């Protein structure tokens, strides 16, 4: 772990010190930056290019640094994933400088409110989805976040749990082992209705079987009309 002491001069001329700590993750191309203050009140944000970051002043500034591949922001840390051809000893000072400048500004992390994640599921699976969510939140996410990543529960369909891996976990060589040996094993143990856990990207999730989602929508509409 490396603690970086950075500072800027505020309007009164007094130097304000910011301590930004970095932590390695299981993914050598991802590094956690911990500024020691709250970044988001709820939820997480992930950006994969400058276009997706246009509504986030911090992410937009970070993407101007050559070699940044993706940015993942949580309540109290930022995970940066770099291209393989770049090195942390040259990237880290630039990243820390941008984070420091942002924290000393009056800007918000995100300019528009993000749409909350809604887990796709059939009405009769509501209790199962609640149980899965509790296990993910209490037993799995803290460990994943400690490694600079996170997971997003996307759907529960026909016994299959669909998860989106975020941050350092997404491109980590051991992500499949984490998914199958850790997350799936625990869910299979505590939730008998679960028979598989699958990782999906946003694009893959959007392109999943239309018939599955049509079926879910029909069930939801029937529930609303009763």
C-alpha positions in Angstrom: 0.0 0.0 0.0 1.2 3.5 -0.8 -0.1 6.6 0.9 0.2 9.8 -1.3 0.1 13.1 0.5 -1.3 15.7 -1.9 -2.4 19.2 -1.3 -3.9 22.3 -2.9 -4.2 25.9 -1.8 -7.8 26.9 -1.0 -9.3 30.4 -1.5 -8.0 31.6 1.9 -4.4 30.6 1.0 -4.3 27.7 3.5 -3.0 24.4 2.2 -5.5 21.6 2.5 -3.9 18.2 2.7 -5.5 15.2 1.1 -4.3 11.7 1.8 -4.9 9.3 -1.0 -4.0 5.7 -0.4 -3.6 3.2 -3.2 -4.1 -0.6 -2.9 -3.2 -3.4 -5.3 -6.0 -5.7 -6.5 -5.8 -9.3 -7.8 -5.8 -7.8 -11.3 -2.4 -6.3 -12.0 -3.9 -3.8 -14.4 -6.3 -2.4 -11.8 -5.5 -0.2 -8.8 -7.7 1.1 -6.0 -7.5 4.8 -5.0 -8.9 5.6 -1.5 -9.3 9.4 -0.8 -10.6 8.9 2.7 -13.9 10.6 2.1 -17.4 9.7 0.8 -17.6 9.8 -3.0 -21.2 8.5 -3.5 -24.0 8.2 -1.1 -25.5 5.1 -2.8 -24.8 2.8 -5.7 -21.8 2.6 -7.9 -20.7 4.1 -11.3 -18.7 2.5 -14.1 -17.3 4.1 -17.2 -15.6 2.4 -20.1 -14.8 5.4 -22.4 -14.9 9.2 -22.6 -18.3 9.1 -24.2 -19.9 7.2 -21.3 -18.1 9.6 -18.8 -19.5 12.9 -20.3 -21.9 13.3 -17.3 -19.2 12.8 -14.7 -16.6 15.6 -14.4 -14.2 13.4 -12.5 -14.4 10.4 -14.9 -14.1 12.8 -17.9 -10.9 14.3 -16.4 -9.4 10.9 -15.7 -10.1 9.6 -19.2 -7.9 12.5 -20.6 -4.9 10.6 -19.1 -3.5 8.2 -21.7 -3.7 4.6 -20.8 -6.9 4.6 -18.8 -9.2 1.8 -19.8 -12.1 2.0 -17.3 -13.1 3.8 -14.1 -15.2 2.3 -11.3 -16.4 4.6 -8.5 -18.0 3.4 -5.3 -18.9 5.0 -2.0 -15.3 5.3 -0.7 -12.9 4.2 -3.4 -12.1 4.5 -7.1 -10.7 1.5 -9.1 -8.8 2.5 -12.3 -8.0 -0.2 -14.9 -5.2 0.6 -17.3 -4.0 -0.7 -20.6 -1.3 -3.3 -20.4 1.2 -1.2 -22.2 1.2 1.5 -19.5 2.8 1.5 -16.0 1.4 2.6 -12.6 4.6 4.6 -11.7 3.8 7.1 -14.4 -0.1 6.9 -14.3 -0.6 7.1 -10.5 0.7 10.6 -10.0 -1.5 11.9 -12.8 -4.6 10.1 -11.5 -4.0 11.3 -8.0 -3.6 14.9 -9.2 -7.0 14.7 -11.0 -8.7 13.2 -8.0 -7.3 15.9 -5.8 -8.4 18.7 -8.1 -11.9 17.3 -8.2 -12.2 16.8 -4.4 -11.2 20.5 -4.0 -13.9 21.6 -6.4 -17.6 22.1 -5.8 -18.6 19.6 -8.6 -20.6 16.5 -8.2 -19.4 13.0 -9.2 -22.3 12.7 -11.6 -24.4 15.5 -13.0 -27.6 13.5 -13.7 -29.2 10.9 -11.4 -28.5 7.3 -12.4 -31.4 4.9 -13.0 -31.5 2.4 -10.1 -30.8 -1.2 -11.0 -34.0 -3.2 -11.2 -33.5 -7.0 -11.0 -35.5 -8.8 -13.7 -37.5 -11.7 -12.3 -41.0 -13.3 -12.4 -43.5 -12.2 -9.7 -43.5 -15.6 -8.0 -39.7 -15.4 -7.5 -39.8 -12.2 -5.5 -38.9 -13.8 -2.2 -36.1 -15.8 -3.8 -34.7 -12.6 -5.4 -34.8 -10.9 -2.0 -32.9 -13.7 -0.4 -30.2 -13.7 -3.2 -29.9 -9.9 -2.9 -29.3 -10.2 0.9 -26.6 -12.8 0.5 -24.9 -10.8 -2.2 -25.0 -7.7 -0.1 -24.0 -9.1 3.2 -21.7 -12.0 2.4 -20.2 -11.5 -1.1 -20.0 -7.8 -2.1 -17.8 -6.7 0.9 -15.1 -9.2 -0.2 -15.4 -8.3 -3.9 -15.2 -4.6 -3.1 -12.1 -5.2 -1.0 -10.4 -6.4 -4.2 -11.4 -3.2 -6.0 -14.5 -4.6 -7.8 -18.2 -5.1 -7.3 -21.1 -7.2 -8.6 -24.5 -6.1 -9.9 -27.5 -8.4 -9.7 -29.2 -8.2 -13.1 -31.7 -11.0 -13.2 -33.0 -14.3 -11.9 -34.5 -16.5 -14.7 -35.4 -20.2 -14.5 -33.0 -20.8 -11.7 -30.1 -18.8 -13.2 -28.6 -15.8 -11.5 -27.2 -13.2 -13.9 -24.5 -11.0 -12.5 -22.5 -8.2 -13.9 -18.9 -8.0 -12.7 -17.5 -4.5 -12.2 -14.2 -2.8 -11.5 -11.1 -4.9 -11.2 -13.1 -8.1 -11.1 -14.3 -7.7 -14.7 -10.9 -8.2 -16.4 -9.2 -10.2 -13.6 -7.8 -13.6 -14.7 -9.4 -15.2 -11.6 -12.9 -13.7 -12.1 -14.3 -17.0 -13.4 -12.9 -18.8 -10.3 -14.4 -16.2 -8.1 -17.8 -16.5 -9.8 -18.0 -20.3 -9.7 -16.0 -21.3 -6.6 -17.1 -18.4 -4.5 -20.4 -16.8 -5.5 -22.1 -19.8 -7.1 -21.1 -22.2 -4.4 -22.5 -19.9 -1.7 -25.8 -19.2 -3.5 -26.3 -22.9 -4.3 -25.8 -23.7 -0.6 -28.2 -21.1 0.8 -30.8 -20.9 -2.0 -32.0 -24.3 -3.3 -33.8 -22.6 -6.2 -30.5 -21.5 -7.7 -28.9 -23.9 -10.2 -26.4 -21.7 -12.0 -24.6 -18.3 -11.8 -23.7 -16.5 -15.0 -21.6 -13.4 -15.7 -23.0 -11.0 -18.3 -22.0 -7.6 -19.7 -24.5 -4.9 -20.3 -24.5 -5.6 -24.0 -24.9 -9.4 -23.5 -27.7 -8.7 -21.0 -29.6 -6.5 -23.4 -29.2 -9.1 -26.2 -30.4 -12.0 -24.1 -33.3 -14.1 -25.3 -36.2 -11.8 -26.1 -38.6 -14.6 -25.4 -37.4 -14.9 -21.8 -38.0 -11.2 -21.1 -41.3 -11.2 -23.0 -42.4 -14.0 -20.7 -41.4 -12.0 -17.7 -43.2 -8.9 -18.9 -46.4 -10.9 -19.5 -46.3 -12.3 -16.0 -45.7 -8.8 -14.6 -48.7 -7.4 -16.6 -50.9 -10.2 -15.3 -49.9 -9.4 -11.8 -50.7 -5.7 -12.2 -54.1 -6.4 -13.6 -55.2 -8.7 -10.8 
